Amino acid sequence: MKKLFVAAPMLILAGALVAPSCGNSDQGGSTGVGGATGSGGATTSVGGATGTGGATGTGGATAAGGATGTGGATAAGGATGAGGMTVDGGAAGAGGSDLMAAASVLDGKMWLGPCLRDTQAAVCATVNGACPGANTAGSGFAGVLTTDRTLTFGGTPGTPYTVTLHIQGEVESKQYGGMDANSTLTSPMANGFCIGGTPTNNDAYNVYDLRVTNPNGGTVTNYFLNSLQGPGVSNHTSYGIDYTAQIKVMGGATIRMVAADSNCSMIKNCGPTVNDGNTCAAPIVLQNIEPTAAAANPSFNFTTPYNGQWIVMTVKAVTSP
């Protein structure tokens, strides 16, 4: 029998809990990530009208994190800049019995992709100056890393856990070599969850990845959050996402949150109306944000259109054999 701890019921439950494998990797396999570079993507041009936007962030600032659980020593981390990395310690559940404490390091964490300069009504630059090339060697993430945060999962080292996450946000669509978990759901309730796969080279749209590396040379699994290759497409549109999904993680695993923009050009928060980049028709404000997410990120205004892209995750349940 599995042990189970479930948080208070959330306001919205959308999408499937378990996603099919995306691309060539499976849940237990070791998955690499291909480069997100390539032609296409959001092409910038000068002089476009400025679209409706919220508060502009400053180059990949990492939002406030969730509370650290019992026994979790948190390592001091610096602010995340372009290509920078913030490291947070895990929450160690007392003897592995406090399941929610084991996953508390994930609760309320955000991926942010702020617009720094508008280049068209529906397109903006995510870096001031030249766009960097490949970042960390072998990582598969190219361009600017608007979010790069490393967490340490708590719990009992070597013990397997299944974590149910509520994913909410506003993002562009990215190809990873497969379909999202539920292609029938549309913005603002779209489901972009995709297990494994790699970013394809035929578009330069943003990567949103939750990468789990299990300890002692264990498996590496990428959980992509903005596949959206039904109902969405990779073009000048953005989508509201709101779904639940499950990840597999071992106690003591390293979890890396990355948002990577290979060409340093991003689709603004203009909604799913197809356009040529010169229209910002329907900025998205997501409803029914998890109270935990709002409390963990007091400086982020969830009630106005954000000028850029964002994702927040909250922990809903944790099970272990």
PyMOL commands that set and color helices and strands:
alter all, ss='L'
color gray80, all
select helices_A, chain A and resi 94-96+99-102+104-106+291-296
alter helices_A, ss='H'
color red, helices_A
select strands_A, chain A and resi 3-6+86-88+110-114+117-120+123-125+144-152+160-171+194-195+207-213+220-224+239-250+254-261+265-267+308-320
alter strands_A, ss='S'
color yellow, strands_A
deselect
rebuild
show_as cartoon
